Amino acid sequence: MITPRTLKGFRDYLPEAMIPRERLIATAQQVYRSYGFAPIDTPALEYLEVLTGKGSEETDRQLYHFQDHGQRDVGLRFDLTVPLARFAAQHVPKLGTPFKRYHIATVWRGENTQRGRYREFMQCDFDTIGTKSVAADIETGLVIHDLMQAVGFSNFTIRVNNRAVLNGLLETLALQSKSVEVLRALDKLAKIGRDKVIAEMVATAGASPEQAEQVLQFAELSGTNAEILTQLEPLVGGSETGVEGVARLRDTLAGIAAGGVAAERIRLDVSIARGLDYYTGVIFETFLDELPTIGSVCSGGRYDNLAGLFTKQELPGIGASLGLDRLLAAMEELGMIEAVRTPAPVLVVFFDKHRLHDYLKLAGIVRAAGIGVEVYPDPKKVGQQLKYANSRGFTLALIAGENEFATNTCQVKDLRTGTSSEISLAGGAAELIAQVRQCLAGAGPGAA
């Protein structure tokens, strides 16, 4: 016998996990579509050369790669942005720009597992390709905001920075040639603390302790968004890149505010750098105020050079990714996920073995109204079926026996409260459907 087990870092999704997962995906799709983003898909496997050297040394180490039967070097995608760059180079000349896409699919990274993070996980990306306009930067922030609200969060903070500002500072410190190493170390500030970040900058970027300290002082600027912008200007004044980055940040923040985002939800944070090497401009990270230790649940930024590895056509891009599994873990910890094991809220109880067709007809009437219904498959005792219904998380049970069929009625039982109401079917299904909808909305059986 083979022992049934899953690989470390991988998981099975039982119905109680898949139902909220699918709901979250549907919410993301709805928000993305509301901004005009269109769906695409790409292969899980790419040529290895497409994937390597695009994220960071760390993602290269985490890459699942092998030779296929044709002896080709291939790898499993580690994110959806690098495949998008290949996709854009291959198809955008025909599709035209700007091209707005969303992509919800599985990715793989051989990294150490942690809370809410696995080696196989799903990303929910949206991106705009073919424009450098600040309007696209602003829209990315607005989509993140609307997505978090649609999921059900009200206490969250979108942190914003711009790689150009960081690069401008490094120019003034003569560290621009080591920007990747410096920014990668800076991205770990929240995780390992300032002393270890300084040590890493010294070790990997060749920075002096004084230079590293200046980078950290820069990253620790505080105050309102306007106050931080004012402090940034003299610090990057000797760098054209830095000055342009500050101006772009100011325009981005003003645009997001104009789009209706409350001031307390958008925060300029010059410490965030994003670990992936391909970012070139604005960057976003989203944190839950009630659970900040779980990390960013929606991150992204601008990457104007990534597609240049595949085509001579200029294809700047910007986008973000919802961390589906991490966000679900947070929602579960915060009690935001209802424990259900069925996507259908209504169970039709089947206990008169001679009336199967009548039960199926009853279920069909409710289902035709757009309400999910399951018919219990065996004519068992009502108590057994109600026990099954409660264990699966059904909301309502429709019960009809000999007496109900004789009087052309049906019992609607609210499984949350245990209360019941008798509904007449003599005038058609309208009264039944109205009662079911009322109960599902939380009014309870018999409510006026």
C-alpha positions as CSV (number, residue, x, y, z in Angstrom):
1,M,0.0,0.0,0.0
2,I,1.2,3.5,-0.9
3,T,1.0,5.9,2.0
4,P,-1.3,8.8,0.9
5,R,0.7,12.1,1.6
6,T,1.5,15.4,0.0
7,L,5.0,16.9,-0.6
8,K,6.3,19.4,2.0
9,G,5.2,22.9,1.0
10,F,2.2,21.6,-1.0
11,R,-1.3,21.1,0.1
12,D,-4.7,19.6,-0.7
13,Y,-7.7,22.0,-0.7
14,L,-10.7,20.6,1.0
15,P,-14.2,22.1,0.2
16,E,-14.1,24.4,3.3
17,A,-10.8,25.8,1.9
18,M,-11.8,25.9,-1.8
19,I,-15.1,27.6,-1.3
20,P,-13.7,30.9,0.2
21,R,-10.8,30.6,-2.2
22,E,-13.1,30.5,-5.2
23,R,-15.1,33.4,-3.8
24,L,-12.0,35.5,-3.4
25,I,-10.9,34.7,-7.0
26,A,-14.4,35.7,-8.2
27,T,-14.1,39.0,-6.3
28,A,-10.7,39.7,-7.8
29,Q,-12.0,39.0,-11.3
30,Q,-14.9,41.3,-10.8
31,V,-12.7,44.2,-9.6
32,Y,-10.2,43.7,-12.4
33,R,-12.9,43.6,-15.1
34,S,-14.5,46.7,-13.7
35,Y,-11.3,48.6,-14.7
36,G,-11.1,47.0,-18.1
37,F,-8.5,44.3,-17.5
38,A,-9.0,41.2,-19.8
39,P,-8.1,37.6,-18.8
40,I,-5.2,35.7,-20.3
41,D,-3.4,32.4,-19.5
42,T,0.1,31.1,-20.2
43,P,1.8,27.7,-19.8
44,A,3.0,26.6,-16.4
45,L,6.3,25.5,-18.1
46,E,8.5,28.0,-19.8
47,Y,11.9,27.6,-21.4
48,L,14.4,28.0,-18.6
49,E,16.1,31.0,-20.2
50,V,12.8,32.9,-20.1
51,L,12.7,32.5,-16.3
52,T,16.3,32.7,-15.0
53,G,17.9,36.0,-14.2
54,K,14.6,38.0,-14.2
55,G,13.6,38.1,-10.6
56,S,16.6,37.8,-8.2
57,E,19.3,35.3,-7.3
58,E,16.9,34.0,-4.6
59,T,14.2,33.3,-7.1
60,D,16.7,31.6,-9.4
61,R,17.6,29.3,-6.5
62,Q,14.0,28.6,-5.7
63,L,13.1,27.8,-9.4
64,Y,11.8,24.3,-10.1
65,H,13.6,23.3,-13.3
66,F,14.5,20.1,-15.2
67,Q,14.9,18.6,-18.7
68,D,11.8,17.4,-20.4
69,H,11.5,14.4,-22.7
70,G,12.9,16.4,-25.6
71,Q,16.0,17.3,-23.5
72,R,14.9,20.9,-23.3
73,D,15.8,22.9,-20.2
74,V,12.5,24.1,-18.8
75,G,11.2,25.5,-15.5
76,L,7.9,26.1,-13.7
77,R,7.0,29.8,-13.5
78,F,7.8,31.4,-10.2
79,D,5.5,34.3,-10.8
80,L,3.2,35.6,-13.5
81,T,5.1,38.8,-14.4
82,V,8.0,37.2,-16.2
83,P,5.8,35.0,-18.4
84,L,3.8,38.2,-19.1
85,A,7.0,39.9,-20.4
86,R,7.5,37.0,-22.8
87,F,3.7,37.0,-23.7
88,A,3.8,40.8,-24.3
89,A,6.8,40.5,-26.6
90,Q,5.1,37.7,-28.5
91,H,1.5,39.0,-28.8
92,V,1.2,42.7,-27.9
93,P,2.4,43.8,-31.3
94,K,-0.8,42.2,-32.6
95,L,-3.0,43.1,-29.6
96,G,-2.0,46.8,-29.5
97,T,-1.2,49.0,-26.5
98,P,-2.0,49.9,-23.9
99,F,-2.8,46.3,-23.1
100,K,-4.5,45.5,-19.8
101,R,-4.6,42.0,-18.6
102,Y,-5.3,39.9,-15.5
103,H,-4.0,36.4,-14.9
104,I,-5.0,34.1,-12.0
105,A,-2.9,31.0,-12.0
106,T,-0.6,28.7,-10.0
107,V,3.1,29.4,-9.5
108,W,5.9,27.5,-7.8
109,R,8.9,28.4,-5.7
110,G,11.1,26.0,-3.7
111,E,11.3,28.2,-0.7
112,N,11.0,27.6,3.0
113,T,7.4,27.3,4.0
114,Q,5.8,29.7,6.5
115,R,2.4,30.8,7.7
116,G,0.1,31.3,4.7
117,R,2.9,30.6,2.2
118,Y,3.5,27.4,0.3
119,R,5.8,26.2,-2.5
120,E,2.8,25.9,-4.8
121,F,0.5,28.9,-4.6
122,M,-1.8,31.0,-6.7
123,Q,-1.3,34.6,-7.8
124,C,-4.0,37.0,-8.9
125,D,-2.2,39.5,-11.1
126,F,-3.3,42.6,-13.1
127,D,-1.0,44.6,-15.4
128,T,-1.0,47.4,-17.9
129,I,1.5,47.1,-20.7
130,G,2.7,49.8,-23.2
131,T,2.4,53.1,-21.3
132,K,4.7,55.0,-18.9
133,S,1.8,57.4,-18.0
134,V,1.4,58.2,-14.3
135,A,-2.3,57.5,-14.8
136,A,-1.4,53.8,-15.0
137,D,0.5,54.1,-11.7
138,I,-2.4,55.8,-10.1
139,E,-4.9,53.3,-11.4
140,T,-2.8,50.4,-10.0
141,G,-3.2,52.0,-6.5
142,L,-6.9,52.4,-7.1
143,V,-7.4,48.8,-8.1
144,I,-5.5,47.6,-5.0
145,H,-7.7,49.8,-2.8
146,D,-11.0,48.6,-4.5
147,L,-9.9,45.0,-4.3
148,M,-9.2,45.2,-0.6
149,Q,-12.5,46.8,0.0
150,A,-14.4,44.3,-2.1
151,V,-12.8,41.4,-0.2
152,G,-14.2,42.9,3.0
153,F,-11.3,44.8,4.6
154,S,-11.6,48.4,6.0
155,N,-8.5,48.6,8.0
156,F,-5.5,48.3,5.6
157,T,-2.7,50.5,4.5
158,I,-1.2,50.7,0.9
159,R,2.4,51.7,1.2
160,V,3.9,53.4,-1.8
161,N,7.5,54.2,-2.9
162,N,9.4,54.7,-6.1
163,R,12.6,52.9,-7.1
164,A,13.8,56.1,-8.9
165,V,13.9,57.9,-5.5
166,L,16.0,55.1,-4.0
167,N,18.2,55.0,-7.1
168,G,18.6,58.7,-6.9
169,L,19.9,58.5,-3.3
170,L,22.3,55.8,-4.3
171,E,23.7,58.0,-7.0
172,T,24.4,60.8,-4.5
173,L,26.2,58.2,-2.3
174,A,28.1,56.7,-5.3
175,L,26.5,53.3,-4.8
176,Q,24.4,53.2,-8.0
177,S,26.5,50.3,-9.3
178,K,25.5,48.2,-6.3
179,S,21.8,49.3,-6.3
180,V,20.5,45.7,-6.6
181,E,22.4,44.5,-3.6
182,V,21.5,47.6,-1.5
183,L,17.8,47.5,-2.4
184,R,17.6,43.8,-1.8
185,A,19.1,44.3,1.7
186,L,16.8,47.3,2.4
187,D,13.8,45.1,1.5
188,K,14.6,43.0,4.5
189,L,14.5,45.8,7.0
190,A,11.1,44.8,8.6
191,K,12.2,41.2,8.8
192,I,15.8,41.4,10.2
193,G,16.2,44.9,11.6
194,R,18.5,47.8,10.8
195,D,21.8,46.3,12.2
196,K,21.6,43.2,10.1
197,V,20.6,45.3,7.0
198,I,23.6,47.5,7.5
199,A,25.8,44.4,7.8
200,E,24.4,42.9,4.6
201,M,24.9,46.2,2.7
202,V,28.5,46.2,3.8
203,A,29.1,42.6,3.0
204,T,27.2,42.3,-0.4
205,A,27.3,45.9,-1.8
206,G,30.7,47.0,-0.5
207,A,29.1,50.0,1.2
208,S,30.9,51.6,4.1
209,P,29.1,51.6,7.4
210,E,28.5,55.3,7.0
211,Q,27.0,54.9,3.6
212,A,24.7,52.1,4.8
213,E,23.7,54.3,7.8
214,Q,22.7,57.1,5.4
215,V,20.6,54.7,3.4
216,L,18.9,53.6,6.6
217,Q,18.3,57.1,7.8
218,F,16.7,57.9,4.4
219,A,14.5,54.8,4.7
220,E,13.4,55.8,8.2
221,L,12.0,59.2,7.2
222,S,8.6,59.7,8.9
223,G,5.7,62.2,9.0
224,T,2.8,62.8,6.7
225,N,3.1,62.0,3.0
226,A,3.6,65.7,2.3
227,E,6.3,66.1,5.0
228,I,8.2,63.1,3.7
229,L,8.1,64.4,0.2
230,T,9.6,67.7,1.4
231,Q,12.3,65.9,3.3
232,L,13.2,63.8,0.2
233,E,13.8,66.6,-2.2
234,P,17.1,67.9,-0.7
235,L,18.4,64.3,-0.1
236,V,18.2,63.5,-3.8
237,G,18.7,67.0,-5.2
238,G,22.0,66.0,-6.8
239,S,20.3,63.3,-8.9
240,E,18.0,63.9,-11.8
241,T,16.7,60.4,-11.4
242,G,15.8,61.1,-7.8
243,V,14.2,64.4,-8.5
244,E,12.0,62.9,-11.2
245,G,11.1,60.0,-8.8
246,V,10.0,62.5,-6.1
247,A,7.9,64.4,-8.6
248,R,6.3,61.1,-9.8
249,L,5.6,60.1,-6.3
250,R,3.8,63.4,-5.6
251,D,1.7,63.0,-8.7
252,T,0.9,59.4,-7.9
253,L,-0.2,60.1,-4.4
254,A,-2.3,63.1,-5.5
255,G,-4.0,61.0,-8.2
256,I,-4.9,58.2,-5.8
257,A,-6.4,60.7,-3.4
258,A,-8.3,62.3,-6.3
259,G,-9.6,58.8,-7.0
260,G,-11.4,58.7,-3.7
261,V,-8.9,56.8,-1.5
262,A,-8.9,58.1,2.1
263,A,-5.6,59.7,3.3
264,E,-5.1,57.2,6.1
265,R,-5.1,54.3,3.6
266,I,-2.2,55.5,1.5
267,R,1.2,56.0,3.0
268,L,4.5,57.0,1.5
269,D,7.1,54.6,2.9
270,V,10.6,55.1,1.5
271,S,11.8,51.9,3.2
272,I,10.0,49.5,0.9
273,A,12.1,48.4,-2.0
274,R,10.5,45.1,-3.3
275,G,13.0,42.3,-3.6
276,L,12.6,41.6,-7.3
277,D,15.2,43.2,-9.5
278,Y,13.0,44.2,-12.4
279,Y,11.1,47.0,-10.7
280,T,12.1,50.5,-12.0
281,G,9.5,53.0,-10.7
282,V,6.5,53.1,-8.3
283,I,6.1,50.2,-6.0
284,F,3.2,49.1,-3.7
285,E,2.8,46.9,-0.7
286,T,-0.5,46.4,1.2
287,F,-0.6,45.6,4.9
288,L,-3.5,44.7,7.2
289,D,-3.7,47.0,10.1
290,E,-5.1,44.3,12.3
291,L,-2.5,41.7,11.2
292,P,0.7,43.4,10.0
293,T,3.0,40.5,10.8
294,I,1.5,38.4,8.1
295,G,3.3,40.6,5.5
296,S,2.1,42.3,2.4
297,V,-1.1,40.8,0.9
298,C,-1.0,42.8,-2.4
299,S,2.2,44.0,-3.9
300,G,3.6,45.2,-7.2
301,G,5.1,48.1,-9.1
302,R,6.4,49.5,-12.4
303,Y,8.9,47.5,-14.5
304,D,9.8,49.4,-17.7
305,N,12.7,47.2,-18.9
306,L,11.5,43.6,-18.4
307,A,10.1,43.0,-21.9
308,G,13.3,44.4,-23.4
309,L,14.9,41.1,-22.8
310,F,12.5,39.6,-25.4
311,T,11.9,42.4,-28.0
312,K,13.3,45.7,-29.3
313,Q,9.8,47.2,-29.0
314,E,9.5,49.4,-25.9
315,L,6.9,47.7,-23.7
316,P,6.8,49.4,-20.2
317,G,4.6,47.8,-17.7
318,I,3.0,48.2,-14.3
319,G,0.9,45.9,-12.2
320,A,0.3,44.2,-8.9
321,S,-0.4,40.7,-7.5
322,L,-2.9,39.7,-4.8
323,G,-1.3,37.1,-2.5
324,L,-4.3,34.8,-2.5
325,D,-3.2,32.2,0.0
326,R,-1.6,34.7,2.4
327,L,-4.8,36.8,2.4
328,L,-7.0,33.8,3.0
329,A,-4.8,32.8,5.9
330,A,-5.2,36.3,7.3
331,M,-9.0,36.2,6.8
332,E,-9.2,32.9,8.6
333,E,-7.2,34.2,11.5
334,L,-9.4,37.3,11.7
335,G,-12.6,35.1,11.6
336,M,-13.8,36.5,8.3
337,I,-14.3,33.1,6.7
338,E,-17.5,31.2,7.3
339,A,-17.0,27.5,7.9
340,V,-19.0,25.8,5.1
341,R,-18.4,22.7,3.1
342,T,-21.0,23.2,0.5
343,P,-21.5,25.9,-2.1
344,A,-25.3,25.3,-2.1
345,P,-27.2,27.0,0.8
346,V,-30.3,24.8,0.6
347,L,-30.8,21.1,1.2
348,V,-34.0,19.3,0.1
349,V,-34.7,16.6,2.7
350,F,-35.6,13.2,1.0
351,F,-37.4,10.9,3.4
352,D,-40.5,9.6,1.5
353,K,-38.9,7.0,-0.8
354,H,-41.9,7.1,-3.2
355,R,-41.6,10.8,-3.8
356,L,-38.1,11.2,-5.3
357,H,-39.4,12.9,-8.4
358,D,-41.3,15.4,-6.3
359,Y,-38.2,16.3,-4.3
360,L,-36.3,16.7,-7.5
361,K,-39.0,19.0,-8.9
362,L,-39.0,21.0,-5.7
363,A,-35.2,21.4,-5.9
364,G,-35.5,22.4,-9.6
365,I,-37.9,25.2,-8.8
366,V,-35.5,26.7,-6.3
367,R,-32.5,26.2,-8.5
368,A,-34.2,27.8,-11.4
369,A,-34.4,31.0,-9.3
370,G,-30.6,31.0,-9.1
371,I,-30.3,29.5,-5.6
372,G,-28.0,26.5,-5.1
373,V,-29.8,23.4,-3.9
374,E,-28.7,19.8,-3.0
375,V,-31.1,16.9,-2.8
376,Y,-30.1,14.3,-0.2
377,P,-29.5,11.1,-2.1
378,D,-31.0,8.5,0.3
379,P,-34.5,8.3,2.0
380,K,-33.1,8.4,5.6
381,K,-34.7,9.8,8.8
382,V,-35.1,13.5,8.8
383,G,-32.8,13.8,11.9
384,Q,-29.9,12.1,10.1
385,Q,-30.3,14.4,7.1
386,L,-30.4,17.5,9.2
387,K,-27.3,16.4,11.0
388,Y,-25.6,16.1,7.6
389,A,-26.9,19.5,6.7
390,N,-25.5,21.1,9.8
391,S,-22.1,19.4,9.4
392,R,-21.8,20.8,5.8
393,G,-22.9,24.3,6.6
394,F,-26.3,24.4,4.8
395,T,-28.4,27.5,5.7
396,L,-31.9,26.1,5.0
397,A,-33.6,22.8,4.7
398,L,-36.8,22.2,2.7
399,I,-38.9,19.5,4.2
400,A,-42.0,17.9,2.7
401,G,-43.6,14.6,3.8
402,E,-46.9,12.9,3.3
403,N,-48.9,15.7,5.0
404,E,-47.1,18.5,3.1
405,F,-47.6,16.9,-0.2
406,A,-51.3,16.3,0.6
407,T,-51.8,20.0,1.4
408,N,-49.4,21.3,-1.3
409,T,-47.1,22.9,1.2
410,C,-43.4,22.9,2.2
411,Q,-41.6,23.5,5.5
412,V,-38.7,26.0,5.3
413,K,-36.3,25.3,8.2
414,D,-33.6,27.8,9.1
415,L,-30.7,25.6,10.3
416,R,-29.0,28.5,12.0
417,T,-31.9,29.2,14.4
418,G,-33.9,26.0,14.2
419,T,-37.1,27.9,13.4
420,S,-39.5,26.8,10.6
421,S,-42.2,28.2,8.5
422,E,-44.9,26.4,6.4
423,I,-45.2,27.8,2.8
424,S,-48.1,27.1,0.5
425,L,-47.3,26.0,-3.0
426,A,-50.9,26.3,-4.2
427,G,-50.3,29.6,-5.9
428,G,-47.0,28.5,-7.5
429,A,-43.4,28.9,-6.5
430,A,-43.3,32.6,-5.9
431,E,-44.0,32.5,-2.1
432,L,-41.5,29.7,-1.6
433,I,-38.7,31.5,-3.5
434,A,-39.5,34.8,-1.7
435,Q,-39.3,33.0,1.7
436,V,-36.0,31.2,0.8
437,R,-34.4,34.5,-0.3
438,Q,-35.6,36.2,2.8
439,C,-34.1,33.5,5.0
440,L,-30.8,33.5,3.1
441,A,-30.7,37.3,3.6
442,G,-30.9,36.7,7.3
443,A,-34.5,37.7,8.0
444,G,-35.5,34.2,9.1
445,P,-38.6,32.1,8.3
446,G,-41.9,33.8,8.5
447,A,-40.4,37.4,8.6
448,A,-42.6,40.1,7.2
